[in-house]
Amino acid sequence: MSVTLLHNAEIVNEGRRYRGYVLTDGQLIVRTGEESTLPADGPDSLNALRQKADTVIDCGGGMLMPGVIDTHVHFRDPGLTEKGDIETESRAAVAGGVTSYVDMPNTRPATVSRKAVDDKIKRASEDSAANFGFFIGATNDNITELLAADYS
């Protein structure tokens, strides 16, 4: 895995704004904090974090915010892909700071069966630029599908 340190960032998170750092290992955030709380030297100092990192990025005081989770998107895939598909719409979402999305079921055909959800998951696994989830739609006659749709 590659360890990256982003520091000297103006972090906005949980209703607070502070000068801080983020340490990642691969795709996972392993540590965050305020730079002012780090000791001047020793194993928990900013210099020690720099030495642990393969890549060090000085954010120059720029703002660093958590990714957005959009729980209501309409990607129109399948059936209306001339308007946008999972690949193009997820790339647009990522460009705007969205890291995860949940797509609505109003496609053609509508996503009202477990198979339709599974097909969308397969497509997204191949084409999505962000984390994803999919709603299954309820109709007057698909209660069996809804009850079988527990993807936990």
N, C-alpha and C positions, 0 to 999 in steps of 0.2 A: 504494500500500500504506500501511497505517497502522502506525506504529512505536509500540510500547508498552514501557515500562520498569516492571518490578516490582522494588522494592528494599526494603531493610530486612526481608528475609525470612530465616527460619531454614530453610535448605535442607538437605534430606536426600537424598544421592545418592552412589552408589558407595561405600557403607560409611562415609561421612563426614557430619558435621553442622556447618554453619557459617553465619554471617551473610553473605548475598550478594544478588545481583541476577540478573535474567534480562531480556534485551533481545530483543524479537520484532519481526519485520517481516512483517506479514500473519499467516499461519499458521505461519511458520517461526521457530524460535529461532535467532538470529544470534550471540548472545554471552551467556555466563554467567561468573560469577566471584565471588570473595570481595571484599566491599567493603573489607576491611582492606588489600588489595593494590593498590587504586587510588591513583594519585597525588592529592595535595591539590588541584592545579590542572592546567590544560593540557588537551589534546584527549582524553585518556583518563580524565579525572576524572569523579566522579559527577555534578558539575554539567554537564559537557559531555554526558554521556549523557542527562541530563534535557532539555537543550536540543534534542537530536536527536529526542526522543520526542514524538509527538502526544498520547499519554496517559501519565501518570505515576501509578503506584499504589504508595503507601507501605503495605507489608504489616504494619506495626506490630509486627514481630517474630513474626508468625504463621508457621506451618510451611508450606513449599512443597515438594511432593514430585513426582517424575516420575509420569506416568500409568502405569497398570497395563496389561499386555498379557495377556489371558486366552486361552490357547490351547486351551481345552476347554469350550465352551458348548453347551447344548442349547436352541436357540430354537424348535424344533418347527414351523418354517415351511418347507415347506407341510405341510398335512394335519392338524395338531393345533393350529391357531391359537387355539383356545379356551383353551389353556394359555399362550399368548404368541406373538407374532410378531416379526419383525425390528424393526419400529418400537418396540413397547412394551419389548421386552427390551433393545434397544440403548440406549434412554433410561434404563432402570433401571441398566444397566451404567455409563453415563456419570455418573449421579448418585452412583455408588459409587467413582468415580475411574478407571474402565476407559476407556482411549482407543482400544484395538484389541482385536478378538476374532477367534477362528477357530471356526466353527460345525461341529458334528459331523454326520455324514450320516444319523442315525437319525430320519428324517422319514417321512411317508406321502404319496407313495411315497418309498422310501429314495433318497438322493442317491448313485446308483451309475453315473451316466452323465455325460458331458461336458455334454450338453444340460441335465440337472438342475442341475449346478453353474452353468452360464451363466444359467439362469432365476433362481437364487438371487442371483447377482451383479447381475442386472438389478433385482431387487426391492430389494436392499440399496442399490444406487446411487440409488434413488428415496426410500427410507424410513429408512436407517440413520443414527443420530446419532453413530456412531463409525466408525473405520477397520475394515475387515472382511476376512476370508478364509474359505474353506470347504474342508473335507476332502471327498474323494470316497471312498465306501465300497468295499471289496473284497468280491466274492462269488466263488462257485465258477466263474462263467461270464462275468465281465466283464473279463478280462485285456486285451482289445483296447481297451476304454474306459480302463482304467488307464494303458496305454502311451501313449494319445493325450491324456492329461490333463495334460501339462506346460504350466503356465501362466506359466512364467518370462519 
